[in-house]
Amino acid sequence: MTETSVTLSDAAAKRIAAIVGADSGKSALRVSVEGGGCSGFSYKFDLTDATLDDDVVVEKNDAKVLIDSVSLVYMAGSEIDFVDNLLGQSFEIRNPNAVASCGCGTSFSI
């Protein structure tokens, strides 16, 4: 496992392991940062079975998350969490680099 400053909460690790385990042929959740969204950048989540050369691997229990090196620059120090509340279920990224975010929780600016 490569050292990184991105961490997974227990709830996120449990949910990622369940999602990946239910999709045969997939081994990890890929999290990336893309341009766009209400605040300038947005997070993208995909299931994958391929680890790329520039990926950083974040593992906790049975969960595996892949983040490419460019996205990692924007996510340094973040925690990936899974929330289940009255508004629904979703992954939430607590990013200390974000100076603004939008109400949907998937868009941010630096």
Residue frames relative to the residue before (quaternion, step in Angstrom):
aa qw qx qy qz dx dy dz
M 1.0000 0.0000 0.0000 0.0000 0.00 0.00 0.00
T 0.3590 -0.7260 0.5493 0.2058 3.56 -0.91 0.93
E 0.4667 -0.6708 0.4963 0.2932 3.58 -0.96 0.83
T 0.0771 0.7811 -0.6140 0.0833 3.54 -0.99 0.87
S 0.4758 -0.6757 0.4794 0.2952 3.54 -1.20 0.36
V 0.5417 0.5691 -0.4238 0.4507 3.61 1.25 0.21
T 0.1000 -0.8084 0.5795 0.0252 3.58 -0.88 0.97
L 0.3372 -0.7056 0.5865 0.2111 3.53 -1.36 0.34
S 0.3908 -0.6722 0.5671 0.2717 3.56 -1.03 0.75
D 0.6561 -0.4932 0.3803 0.4262 3.57 -1.26 0.28
A 0.6513 0.5253 -0.3127 0.4495 3.59 0.97 -0.87
A 0.6576 0.4966 -0.3124 0.4726 3.60 0.97 -0.82
A 0.6459 0.5237 -0.3257 0.4499 3.59 0.91 -0.87
K 0.6574 0.5097 -0.3080 0.4617 3.57 0.93 -0.88
R 0.6881 0.4792 -0.2838 0.4651 3.60 0.88 -0.92
I 0.6371 0.5205 -0.3276 0.4645 3.61 0.97 -0.82
A 0.6480 0.5150 -0.3184 0.4621 3.59 0.92 -0.89
A 0.6614 0.5042 -0.3053 0.4638 3.60 0.99 -0.81
I 0.6707 0.4970 -0.2996 0.4619 3.60 0.91 -0.90
V 0.6855 0.4729 -0.2864 0.4737 3.58 0.84 -0.98
G 0.6578 0.5278 -0.3075 0.4406 3.59 0.99 -0.82
A 0.6715 0.5016 -0.2905 0.4617 3.58 1.15 -0.59
D 0.7102 0.3985 -0.2404 0.5282 3.60 1.23 -0.30
S 0.2710 -0.7951 0.5182 0.1608 3.57 -0.08 1.26
G 0.7525 0.3527 -0.2836 0.4785 3.54 -0.98 0.86
K 0.6761 0.4245 -0.2920 0.5267 3.58 1.23 -0.20
S 0.1720 -0.8277 0.5302 0.0646 3.56 -0.95 0.86
A 0.8135 0.1293 -0.0449 0.5652 3.60 1.22 -0.30
L 0.3944 -0.6468 0.5887 0.2821 3.52 -1.39 0.22
R 0.2069 -0.7620 0.6028 0.1149 3.58 -0.82 1.02
V 0.0886 -0.7642 0.6382 0.0287 3.55 -0.91 1.03
S 0.0491 0.8014 -0.5929 0.0617 3.55 -0.82 1.01
V 0.3550 -0.6941 0.5848 0.2241 3.53 -1.33 0.36
E 0.0594 -0.7951 0.6036 -0.0038 3.54 -0.89 1.02
G 0.5347 -0.5859 0.4919 0.3588 3.53 -1.24 0.43
G 0.6099 0.5394 -0.4121 0.4090 3.56 -1.05 0.75
G 0.5543 0.5889 -0.4621 0.3639 3.52 -1.28 -0.12
C 0.7249 -0.4653 0.3016 0.4088 3.55 -1.29 0.28
S 0.8005 0.3136 -0.1328 0.4931 3.58 0.99 -0.83
G 0.7399 -0.4292 0.2320 0.4632 3.62 1.18 0.24
F 0.7821 0.0683 -0.0313 0.6186 3.60 1.06 -0.78
S 0.0689 -0.7881 0.6079 0.0683 3.55 -1.18 0.46
Y 0.4505 -0.6691 0.5253 0.2708 3.53 -1.26 0.54
K 0.1318 -0.7663 0.6242 0.0763 3.55 -1.11 0.72
F 0.1420 -0.7844 0.6022 0.0436 3.56 -0.97 0.93
D 0.0777 0.7880 -0.6044 0.0878 3.59 -0.84 1.03
L 0.3799 -0.6642 0.5818 0.2758 3.55 -1.20 0.54
T 0.0036 0.8124 -0.5813 0.0463 3.58 -0.97 0.83
D 0.2542 -0.7355 0.5969 0.1951 3.51 -1.33 0.24
A 0.6714 0.4935 -0.2836 0.4745 3.60 1.30 0.00
T 0.2111 -0.7412 0.6261 0.1187 3.53 -0.95 0.97
L 0.2737 -0.7737 0.5534 0.1424 3.58 -0.76 1.06
D 0.6952 -0.5101 0.3214 0.3913 3.58 -1.23 0.48
D 0.7622 0.3701 -0.2081 0.4887 3.61 0.97 -0.78
D 0.4319 0.7129 -0.4572 0.3101 3.61 1.23 0.22
V 0.2416 -0.6879 0.6613 0.1765 3.49 -1.24 0.65
V 0.2559 -0.7767 0.5624 0.1222 3.56 -0.88 0.97
V 0.0862 -0.7607 0.6427 0.0286 3.54 -0.90 1.04
E 0.0003 -0.8183 0.5730 -0.0445 3.57 -0.64 1.12
K 0.0887 0.7524 -0.6508 0.0508 3.51 -1.19 0.70
N 0.8150 -0.0297 -0.0517 0.5763 3.55 -0.72 1.13
D 0.7883 -0.2697 0.2049 0.5137 3.63 -0.64 -1.05
A 0.5579 0.6175 -0.3809 0.4029 3.61 1.26 0.16
K 0.0719 -0.7801 0.6213 0.0156 3.53 -1.10 0.81
V 0.0628 -0.7848 0.6165 -0.0089 3.57 -0.82 1.10
L 0.1795 -0.7677 0.6089 0.0875 3.56 -1.01 0.88
I 0.0106 -0.7786 0.6269 -0.0261 3.57 -0.95 0.96
D 0.3815 -0.7247 0.5194 0.2438 3.59 -0.74 1.02
S 0.6625 -0.5634 0.3290 0.3680 3.57 -1.17 0.63
V 0.6284 0.5236 -0.3479 0.4583 3.64 1.06 -0.61
S 0.6679 0.4902 -0.2974 0.4745 3.60 0.93 -0.88
L 0.6057 0.5882 -0.3489 0.4067 3.56 1.06 -0.77
V 0.5763 0.5883 -0.3725 0.4279 3.59 1.10 -0.67
Y 0.7227 0.4365 -0.2343 0.4820 3.60 0.97 -0.89
M 0.7341 0.4359 -0.2146 0.4743 3.57 1.21 -0.53
A 0.3447 0.7707 -0.4875 0.2229 3.63 1.24 -0.03
G 0.8186 0.2261 -0.1903 0.4925 3.56 -0.87 0.98
S 0.5182 0.6713 -0.3977 0.3502 3.59 1.27 -0.04
E 0.2192 -0.7170 0.6376 0.1769 3.50 -1.36 0.35
I 0.2587 -0.7327 0.6100 0.1552 3.55 -0.95 0.94
D 0.0274 -0.8022 0.5948 -0.0431 3.55 -0.72 1.14
F 0.2517 -0.7175 0.6172 0.2024 3.56 -1.30 0.24
V 0.1029 -0.8097 0.5772 0.0246 3.56 -0.70 1.09
D 0.0814 -0.7587 0.6462 0.0142 3.52 -1.12 0.81
N 0.2349 0.7775 -0.5445 0.2093 3.56 -0.21 1.29
L 0.7811 -0.3400 0.2311 0.4701 3.59 -1.25 -0.22
L 0.6565 0.5094 -0.3075 0.4636 3.59 1.16 -0.52
G 0.6814 -0.4554 0.2880 0.4953 3.59 1.25 -0.24
Q 0.5425 -0.5858 0.4896 0.3505 3.52 -1.35 -0.27
S 0.2153 0.7772 -0.5735 0.1439 3.57 -0.94 0.84
F 0.4785 -0.5927 0.5448 0.3507 3.50 -1.34 0.29
E 0.1089 -0.7766 0.6197 0.0321 3.55 -1.06 0.84
I 0.1744 -0.7777 0.5965 0.0949 3.55 -0.88 0.93
R 0.2028 -0.7657 0.6025 0.0977 3.53 -0.66 1.17
N 0.0116 -0.8421 0.5333 -0.0795 3.52 -0.10 1.38
P 0.3156 -0.7814 0.5067 0.1819 3.61 -0.44 1.17
N 0.6127 0.5628 -0.3455 0.4341 3.61 1.23 -0.30
A 0.5894 0.5956 -0.3672 0.4039 3.58 1.19 -0.48
V 0.2354 -0.7779 0.5691 0.1248 3.57 -0.77 1.03
A 0.7775 0.0593 -0.0543 0.6237 3.58 1.26 -0.31
S 0.0287 -0.7755 0.6296 0.0372 3.53 -1.19 0.53
C 0.4517 -0.6889 0.4958 0.2749 3.51 -1.20 0.39
G 0.7036 -0.5029 0.3122 0.3931 3.58 -1.21 0.39
C 0.6265 0.5543 -0.3500 0.4215 3.59 1.12 -0.55
G 0.4292 -0.7428 0.4286 0.2834 3.60 1.24 -0.33
T 0.6828 0.4696 -0.3028 0.4707 3.60 1.21 -0.02
S 0.6975 0.4122 -0.2553 0.5277 3.59 1.27 0.02
F 0.0467 0.8084 -0.5827 0.0685 3.57 -1.00 0.79
S 0.2084 -0.7470 0.6073 0.1727 3.55 -1.33 0.16
I 0.2816 -0.7509 0.5795 0.1450 3.54 -1.25 0.59
